[in-house]
Amino acid sequence: MNLKSPSTSLFLLSSFGGPSNLRRIAAFAGALLIASAASAVQVAVTIRNAAPENGIWAVNPWIGVHDGTFDTFTAGEAVNGAIEAASEDGNVSMLTGWFNTSQPNGEGAVIPGPVGPGRTFTQIFDLDAANLNHSFLSYFAMVIPSNDAFWANDNPSAYPIFDGAGTFIPRSFKIYGSMIWDAGIEVNDENGANTAFLAQAAPNTGTTQNGVAALHAGFMAAGQGGIIDQVLTRFGGPLSFAGADFKQAMYPVAEITVSLVSNSTSSFPPFPSNETRAV
């Protein structure tokens, strides 16, 4: 069809009811484009390891944005293979694969490597309030050193990103030691050969527990030869875990802030090795 020909112009005018209707249609289409642009935002998710000096670390923290149905685990039930690998060895490849398969239109990211006390990372997402797959935030991170400890949200719809009117919901929340979970897949013997980040030489090493996900009972007390008594020489050490007793009252583990990109750096003082990434 030659869109420049007089006959084509007459056809288009007659098909859409004349010039006035064409103007209405154009205005409606423009309004849709404006509405879509207005609902799209850049959201910064900042994770800070809030543990004290010589406290617990995290490894490969995972962040997911989804439709509210992606439930990483359920308290009182056995975890699946993806969470087993993530909580026992810090291997989140199965978790990301599971997420990508079940939430193909969601957004996910991994902060690679060990995250020590005081370190802060920011991940930027392009989200749209009109996209139901951008409705909720989930997080997961293995605690190291540990046999199979982790912190994550048990309720997949606990952290909505937008309200019912499509307005972004800024939030900042803390994770405390009382909120650390035990995956129930490996006995918490705190033996260096079985404990990630200590002397464990291979993944999936340790005594199988065949338990269920439950709140963690805590590490062995100081002087019992467990994690709190360990000192490592890696990562520019020596690294002590004398401050890793996360069962102390109000023990700070992490702080997560969700904000618009324009505000993403306003609430945090500088920390060593801060990093910002975008997807």
N, C-alpha and C positions, 0 to 999 in steps of 0.2 A: 504494500500500500504506500502511495506517495503522500506523505503527510502535508506536503506543501501545495498540493493540487486543490483547486476550488471545490471539486466534487467531494474530496476527502473532508474538507472543512465543513461542508454542508452535512455530510454523514455524521461527523462528530457532534455538530450542533443539534441535529435532529435526534441522535441517540440519547443525548443527555438532557434533552428538553430545552435547548436554547442557551444563549450566553449567560443568563442569570443563574441557571442551574449549574453551569460549568464553574462559575465563580464560587457558588456555594460549596461545590465538591472540592475545589482547590483550597478554599478556606478550611474545610473540614480536614483535608489531608495535612494542611499546614499545622492545624491545631494538634493533630495526632503526633506529628513530628516534634512539636514543641513539648507536648506532654511526655513523650518518650525521653527527650533530652532532659527534662526537668526531673524525671524519676531516676536518672542514672547518676551515680555518685562514685567517688573514689573513697574507699574505706580503709583506714589503717588499723591493723591489729598488732598491738605491741605487747610482747611477752617479756617480762623481766624476772630473772631468777632472784627472788627476794630473800633467799636463805642467808643466814649470817656467815661471817668468816668461818672457814673450815666446815661449812655446812654441806648439805646434799646438793648434788648436781642433777641435771636432766640431760637426756640425749635424744636427738632427732625429734624435737617437739613437732607435732602435726596439727594443722588447723584446717577445718572443713566448713564450707558454707553450703547449706542444703535446704531441702524442702520441709524439714522437721521429722523425717522418718528414719534418718540414719542413726541408729542406736549402736554405739561401739560395744557396750556391754550392759548386762543387767545384774545388779547386786543379788546375790544368792543363787546365781546360775553359773554354770561352767562357761568360760570364755571360748570363743572360736579360735581357729588356727592363726588368724591374722593378729588378734590381740595377744595370743600366746607368744608369737615371735616378737611383737613390739614390746611387751612387758618383760620378757625374759632376756632378750638379747638386744633390744633397741632397734630391731630390724623392722622398719615400717613399710617395706616394699609390698607386703601382702595387704596391709591396711590401705595403702594408697590404691592398689589394684582393686580391692573390694569397693572402696569409695567410688572410684571412677566407673566401675561397672554398675553399681546400684544408683549412682547419682551422676549420670553422664552430662547433665547440664549444670551441675554444681561447680564450685571452685574449691580447690584444695592446694595446700602447700606444706612443705617440710622445711624446718630450720635445721640444716645439716650439722651433725657433730655434737660433741659435748658442750653443754652450756653451764658454766660455773657460776657461783654466787656473784651477784652484781652485774652480770651481763644482760644486755637488753637487745632485742631484735624487733624490728618492725616489718610486717608483711603488708603490702598494699594490694587491695582487690578492687577491680572495676565491677560494681554491683548495680542492679536495677531493681527498684522497689516494685516494678510491675512484673518482675520475673519471680514466680513462686519458688524457684530453685535457689533463690538468694534470700531466703527468709530467716534462717537460723544459723547460729554459730556453734561448732563443737571443737573440742581440743583434746589432745592426748599427748602424754610424755612419760617415758620410763624414768624412774628414779635410779640414779647411779651414785655410789655402788648399791646394788641390791640383788636379791635372787629374782624377784618378779614384782617389784613395787611400781606403782604408776599413779599419776594424777590425771583425771579426765572427768567430764560431766556425764553422769549416769542418765540424765533426762535429756533427750535430743532436742526438745523444744524449750529448754530452760532459758536460752538467750536469743530472743528475737532481735533481728537487726532493724526491722521497720515496724511501725505500729499499723493498726488497721487502716489508717488514712494514707499510708505510704510514707510517713515521716520517719526519717532516720532516728534511731534511739542511741545516743551516746551512752557509754557505760564504762565503769572501771570496777573490777572486783578482785578480791584477794583469795588465794588458795592457802589454806593452813595445813599443818601436819596432821590434824585430825581428819582431813579430807583425803589422805593418801590411801590408795587401795592396794590390796594384795590379790594378785590374779588367781592364786590358788592352784597353780600348775607346778610349782617347784617348792620343796621344803626350804624354809628360811634358815638354813644352817650357817649362813654367813661365812662359809668356808671359802677362802680365797680362790681355790681351784674351781669353785662352782658359781662364783659371784662376778657378774659383769662389772668391768672397770677395775677389778682387782687383778687376780692372776688367772682368770678363766681363759683357757687356750683355744676353745672351740665353742661355737654356738650350741644351744640345746644341751648344756652340760649341767648335771645336778640330779638330785633325787626327785623323781616324779611324785607329785602330791595327789593328783586327781581330785582336787577340791573345787570350790566355787569362788567367785569374786566376793570379797568382803573387805571391810575396813581393816587396815593394817594394824597389827598389834605393836609395831615398833621394833627397833633394832635391839640387840643384846646390850645390856648395860656396860658401861666402861669397866675395863678390867677383866671381861669375860672372853677376850680374844676375838671379838666380832668386828663389825665394820667400824665402829667408833674408835677402836684401838689401832686401825690401820694407818700407815703412812706410805704414800706412793712417791716415786721419783719422776714420773712422767709429766708432760705438759709444763716443763720448767719448774718442777717441784723442788723441794718435797711438798707433797699435798697431804694435809692432815684432815681427818674427818671427826675431830674431837667435838665439833659443833653440829654434828649430824643427828642428834637426838630429837627427831621431829615430833615426838609425843609430848614434848614440853608444851605447856599451855600457850596457845596463840603463836606457835612456831610458824614464822612466815616461810612459805614455799615459793609462791609466784604471785605476780600481779599481772592481770591482763586488762588492757585498755582498748576499747573499740571507739574510734573517733573518725570524723571526716579528715581527709588529708590535710586540709588547711589548719586543723587544730592538732595534728598528730604529734607535734613535738612540744606542745605548750605545757604539759603537765609533768614532764620528767626532767630532772637534772641530768647532766652528762654522766655516763657510766663508761668504764673501759670497754673497748671493743664493741661499741654500738654498731649495729648494721641495719640498713633499710633496703628492702628488696621489693620488687613489684611483679605481679603476674597479670 
